[in-house]
Amino acid sequence: MTREELLSVLDIDNGSDFQYVENMADLVESEEEITEDALATVLAEVEGETFIEVSEGYFGDLMDHLPDEAAEAYTVIEAIRNNFRTLAGQMKEDPTSLTRLCEEIVRFRAWFTEPDTVTCTDEDTGDAHTESIMDAVADHRLSVLDGNNWTFDFGNIGDYPIDDYIVNLGDLQYVD
């Protein structure tokens, strides 16, 4: 994928236009294969603080809509969100942070969109099927709105490889 193709997927003219939660949703949820190189050329034009705000909004919404039975997925997504925040915050000072952020985004996308990960069961009919974490979250949202009685088994989400848990000490606050 080229830079121009990625800009088209994100529906923006350049990286500095990456300012909205919808841009993050387009990036993470796109069916297109997105390469780290194309991603790096676009994200190099995004202010770290802007990326943090956009990703915080996306992950906050995502975690707010996970079903109760997705505690393990919630924990993994929270760790990923923290890594994104720290890496984006370090982009000005550490040139390797952009590369590492792009690697994390590509890895997250693969994990989040992996088919046949979550088992979804219609409690009224007993029918079940498997789908990606991304699709299960969308179906959970829909079931809340339409009142259908679905359960979601996130027990097979697999291990998400977090090589380093990156925390900016400035993000930590003492709570009394």
C-alpha positions in Angstrom: 0.0 0.0 0.0 1.3 3.5 -0.9 0.9 6.6 1.2 -1.7 7.9 -1.3 -3.7 4.7 -1.0 -3.7 4.9 2.8 -4.8 8.6 2.7 -7.6 7.5 0.4 -8.6 4.7 2.9 -8.6 7.3 5.7 -10.4 9.9 3.6 -7.9 12.6 4.3 -5.6 14.7 2.2 -2.4 14.5 4.4 -1.4 13.2 7.8 -2.1 16.4 9.5 -5.8 15.8 8.7 -5.8 12.7 11.0 -7.7 14.5 13.8 -10.9 12.5 14.4 -11.9 9.3 16.1 -13.4 8.3 12.7 -9.9 8.4 11.2 -8.7 6.0 13.8 -11.7 3.7 13.2 -11.0 3.8 9.4 -7.4 2.9 10.1 -8.1 0.1 12.6 -11.2 -1.4 11.0 -10.3 -1.2 7.3 -10.3 -4.4 5.3 -7.3 -3.1 3.3 -3.9 -4.4 4.2 -2.0 -1.5 5.6 1.8 -1.6 5.6 4.0 -0.2 8.4 5.9 1.9 5.8 2.7 3.6 4.4 1.5 4.1 7.9 4.8 5.7 9.0 4.7 8.2 6.1 1.2 9.3 7.2 1.7 9.3 10.9 4.9 11.2 10.6 2.7 14.2 9.8 0.4 13.8 12.8 1.2 15.6 16.0 1.8 13.1 18.9 -0.8 14.8 21.1 -3.4 14.7 18.3 -2.8 11.0 17.8 -3.1 10.4 21.5 -6.5 12.3 21.7 -7.8 10.4 18.6 -6.7 7.0 19.8 -7.9 7.7 23.4 -11.4 8.5 22.0 -11.4 5.4 19.8 -10.2 3.0 22.5 -12.4 4.6 25.2 -15.5 4.0 23.0 -14.4 0.5 22.2 -13.8 -0.5 25.8 -17.2 1.1 26.8 -18.9 -1.2 24.4 -17.3 -4.5 25.2 -19.6 -7.0 26.7 -19.2 -7.8 30.4 -17.8 -11.2 29.6 -14.9 -9.7 27.7 -12.7 -8.8 30.7 -9.6 -10.3 29.2 -10.1 -8.4 26.0 -10.7 -5.2 28.0 -7.3 -5.7 29.8 -5.4 -6.4 26.6 -7.0 -3.4 24.8 -6.2 -1.1 27.7 -2.6 -2.2 27.6 -2.5 -1.5 23.8 -4.1 1.9 24.4 -1.4 2.7 26.9 1.3 1.7 24.5 -0.1 3.8 21.8 -0.3 6.8 24.1 3.2 6.5 25.3 4.7 5.8 21.8 2.9 8.7 20.3 4.0 11.0 23.2 7.6 10.1 22.5 7.6 10.6 18.7 9.3 14.0 18.9 12.1 12.9 21.2 12.7 9.3 20.1 12.8 8.7 16.3 12.2 4.9 16.9 8.8 5.6 18.6 7.1 6.2 15.2 8.3 2.9 13.9 7.3 1.0 17.1 3.9 2.7 17.0 3.3 1.6 13.4 4.3 -2.0 14.3 1.9 -1.9 17.3 -0.9 -0.6 15.1 -0.4 -3.3 12.4 -0.2 -6.0 15.1 -3.3 -4.7 16.8 -5.2 -4.6 13.5 -4.3 -8.3 12.8 -5.4 -9.4 16.3 -8.6 -7.3 16.3 -9.8 -8.4 12.9 -8.7 -12.1 13.1 -11.7 -14.2 12.0 -13.2 -16.9 14.1 -12.0 -15.6 17.4 -15.2 -14.9 19.4 -18.1 -17.3 19.7 -21.4 -15.5 19.5 -24.5 -17.4 20.7 -28.2 -16.3 20.2 -29.6 -17.4 23.6 -33.1 -17.5 22.2 -32.4 -20.0 19.4 -29.1 -21.6 20.5 -27.5 -20.7 17.1 -23.8 -19.9 17.4 -21.1 -18.6 15.0 -17.6 -17.2 15.3 -16.3 -13.9 14.2 -13.5 -11.4 14.8 -13.3 -9.3 18.0 -14.1 -6.2 15.9 -17.3 -7.8 14.6 -18.3 -9.2 18.0 -18.1 -5.7 19.5 -20.3 -4.3 16.7 -22.8 -7.2 17.2 -22.8 -6.6 20.9 -23.6 -2.9 20.3 -26.4 -3.9 18.0 -27.8 -6.5 20.4 -28.0 -3.9 23.1 -30.0 -1.6 20.7 -32.3 -4.2 19.3 -32.8 -6.1 22.5 -31.7 -9.5 21.1 -30.3 -11.9 23.7 -26.7 -12.7 22.6 -23.7 -13.9 24.6 -20.2 -13.5 23.5 -17.4 -15.9 24.4 -14.0 -14.1 24.2 -12.2 -17.1 25.6 -10.3 -17.8 22.4 -8.9 -14.3 21.7 -5.4 -15.7 21.9 -2.4 -14.1 23.3 -1.7 -10.6 22.2 2.1 -10.3 22.0 3.1 -7.2 24.0 6.9 -7.3 23.9 7.2 -4.2 26.1 4.7 -2.6 28.3 5.5 1.0 27.9 4.5 3.5 30.5 5.5 7.1 30.6 6.1 7.9 34.2 4.5 11.3 33.7 1.2 9.5 33.0 1.3 7.8 36.4 -0.4 9.7 39.2 -0.3 9.1 42.9 -3.8 8.3 44.2 -4.3 8.8 47.9 
